[in-house]
Amino acid sequence: MATREEAKEIMKIINLYEKASGQSINLDKSSVFFGKNTSFVLKAEVCTALENVIEVIEGSYLGLRTVVSRSKTLVFKAIKDRVVSRIESWKNKFHSFASKEVLLKSIALAMPIYVMSYFKITVKLCKDIESTLANFWWGKRIGNIKCIDSSGVKCLRPKVRES
């Protein structure tokens, strides 16, 4: 648990960093996170010692959640929803395989990759996103017929087993 003295030490380190690097840290853009068992009085003391840095409760920064709970499925559901909504906006148009490749690689895959550079996401989420991307890549299913969107629509019918 943090104390006022430790917060003052952190401020000394920040000041030392500013002197050594020549860069200034904007404390108005800085925040601190406390555990749920931290008393209100201690939170106020630490925030005051850190020159009135505000406490972050819940939010996002650069599209990432600032607080990640134990349930990763709920936390990262927004990633899947963003990928799905982006792909849904492309489905009404016919795309060649080349244009689909560009859309998937440059836009759809960039969303989860950015998050994955900071957090370890669940295997289930990876499989769900992969399934969504594969469905877009291979086309639409109309009944038993799989249609591949390209310059002309080609339909692949499943082979019927002859007995």
C-alpha positions as CSV (number, residue, x, y, z in Angstrom):
1,M,0.0,0.0,0.0
2,A,1.3,3.4,-1.0
3,T,2.1,6.1,1.6
4,R,2.6,9.8,1.4
5,E,6.3,9.4,1.8
6,E,6.5,7.0,-1.1
7,A,4.5,9.4,-3.3
8,K,7.0,12.1,-2.4
9,E,9.8,9.8,-3.5
10,I,8.0,9.2,-6.8
11,M,7.8,13.0,-7.3
12,K,11.6,13.3,-6.6
13,I,12.2,10.6,-9.3
14,I,10.0,12.5,-11.7
15,N,11.8,15.7,-11.1
16,L,15.2,14.0,-11.5
17,Y,14.0,12.5,-14.8
18,E,12.9,16.0,-16.0
19,K,16.3,17.5,-15.2
20,A,18.2,14.7,-16.7
21,S,16.2,14.4,-19.9
22,G,15.2,18.0,-20.4
23,Q,11.6,16.8,-20.9
24,S,8.7,17.9,-18.7
25,I,6.0,15.5,-17.5
26,N,2.5,17.0,-17.7
27,L,0.9,15.9,-14.4
28,D,-2.5,17.2,-15.7
29,K,-2.5,14.3,-18.1
30,S,-1.3,11.8,-15.4
31,S,-3.4,9.7,-13.2
32,V,-3.0,7.1,-10.4
33,F,-4.9,3.9,-9.7
34,F,-5.7,2.6,-6.2
35,G,-6.9,-0.8,-5.1
36,K,-10.4,-1.2,-3.8
37,N,-9.2,-1.6,-0.2
38,T,-7.4,1.8,-0.1
39,S,-9.0,4.3,2.3
40,F,-10.3,7.6,1.0
41,V,-7.9,9.5,3.4
42,L,-4.8,7.7,2.0
43,K,-6.0,8.3,-1.6
44,A,-6.3,12.0,-0.9
45,E,-2.8,12.1,0.8
46,V,-1.1,10.3,-2.1
47,C,-2.9,12.5,-4.7
48,T,-1.9,15.6,-2.9
49,A,1.7,14.5,-2.6
50,L,1.7,13.8,-6.3
51,E,0.8,17.4,-6.9
52,N,-3.0,16.8,-7.2
53,V,-2.8,14.0,-9.7
54,I,-6.3,12.6,-10.2
55,E,-7.4,9.1,-9.4
56,V,-8.5,7.0,-12.4
57,I,-11.4,4.7,-11.8
58,E,-12.4,3.4,-15.2
59,G,-11.7,4.6,-18.7
60,S,-9.7,4.2,-21.8
61,Y,-6.5,5.6,-23.2
62,L,-5.6,5.3,-26.9
63,G,-8.5,2.8,-27.2
64,L,-7.3,0.5,-24.5
65,R,-9.0,0.1,-21.1
66,T,-7.0,1.6,-18.3
67,V,-8.2,-1.1,-15.8
68,V,-8.4,-4.8,-16.9
69,S,-10.4,-7.0,-14.6
70,R,-10.1,-10.8,-14.3
71,S,-12.8,-11.5,-16.9
72,K,-10.9,-10.9,-20.1
73,T,-13.8,-12.1,-22.2
74,L,-15.9,-9.1,-21.2
75,V,-13.0,-6.6,-21.3
76,F,-11.9,-7.5,-24.8
77,K,-15.4,-8.1,-26.2
78,A,-15.3,-4.6,-27.6
79,I,-12.4,-5.6,-29.9
80,K,-14.4,-8.3,-31.5
81,D,-17.4,-6.0,-31.8
82,R,-15.3,-3.4,-33.6
83,V,-13.9,-6.0,-36.0
84,V,-17.3,-7.4,-36.7
85,S,-18.9,-4.0,-37.3
86,R,-16.1,-3.0,-39.6
87,I,-16.4,-6.2,-41.7
88,E,-20.2,-5.9,-41.7
89,S,-19.8,-2.5,-43.4
90,W,-17.8,-4.1,-46.2
91,K,-20.2,-7.1,-46.8
92,N,-22.7,-5.2,-48.9
93,K,-20.1,-4.6,-51.6
94,F,-18.5,-7.1,-54.0
95,H,-14.7,-7.2,-53.5
96,S,-12.0,-9.0,-55.4
97,F,-9.7,-11.2,-53.4
98,A,-7.0,-8.5,-53.7
99,S,-9.2,-5.8,-52.2
100,K,-10.3,-8.2,-49.5
101,E,-6.7,-9.0,-48.6
102,V,-5.9,-5.3,-48.3
103,L,-8.9,-4.6,-46.2
104,L,-8.3,-7.5,-43.8
105,K,-4.5,-7.0,-43.5
106,S,-4.5,-3.2,-43.2
107,I,-7.6,-2.5,-41.2
108,A,-9.3,-5.6,-39.6
109,L,-6.1,-7.2,-38.3
110,A,-4.6,-3.9,-37.1
111,M,-7.3,-3.6,-34.4
112,P,-6.6,-6.8,-32.4
113,I,-2.8,-6.6,-33.1
114,Y,-2.5,-3.2,-31.4
115,V,-4.3,-4.5,-28.3
116,M,-2.3,-7.8,-28.3
117,S,0.9,-5.7,-28.1
118,Y,-0.1,-4.7,-24.6
119,F,-2.4,-7.5,-23.3
120,K,-2.6,-11.2,-23.6
121,I,-6.0,-11.8,-25.1
122,T,-7.9,-15.1,-24.8
123,V,-7.7,-18.0,-27.3
124,K,-11.4,-17.9,-27.7
125,L,-11.4,-14.3,-28.8
126,C,-8.6,-15.0,-31.3
127,K,-10.7,-17.9,-32.8
128,D,-13.8,-15.8,-32.9
129,I,-12.0,-13.0,-34.8
130,E,-10.3,-15.5,-37.1
131,S,-13.7,-17.1,-37.9
132,T,-15.2,-13.6,-38.7
133,L,-12.2,-12.8,-41.0
134,A,-12.5,-16.2,-42.7
135,N,-16.2,-15.8,-43.3
136,F,-15.6,-12.4,-44.9
137,W,-12.7,-13.8,-47.0
138,W,-14.6,-16.8,-48.4
139,G,-17.9,-15.1,-49.0
140,K,-21.5,-15.6,-48.1
141,R,-23.5,-18.7,-47.5
142,I,-26.9,-18.8,-49.2
143,G,-28.6,-21.9,-48.1
144,N,-26.3,-24.8,-49.0
145,I,-24.5,-22.7,-51.6
146,K,-21.2,-20.9,-50.8
147,C,-20.9,-17.8,-52.9
148,I,-17.4,-16.3,-53.3
149,D,-17.6,-12.5,-54.0
150,S,-15.3,-11.6,-56.8
151,S,-15.8,-9.7,-60.1
152,G,-18.5,-12.2,-60.9
153,V,-20.3,-14.2,-58.3
154,K,-19.2,-17.9,-58.4
155,C,-21.3,-20.4,-56.4
156,L,-19.9,-23.6,-55.1
157,R,-22.4,-26.3,-54.5
158,P,-21.5,-29.1,-52.0
159,K,-20.9,-32.5,-53.6
160,V,-23.9,-34.8,-53.2
161,R,-23.0,-38.3,-52.2
162,E,-24.4,-41.0,-54.4
163,S,-25.4,-44.1,-52.7
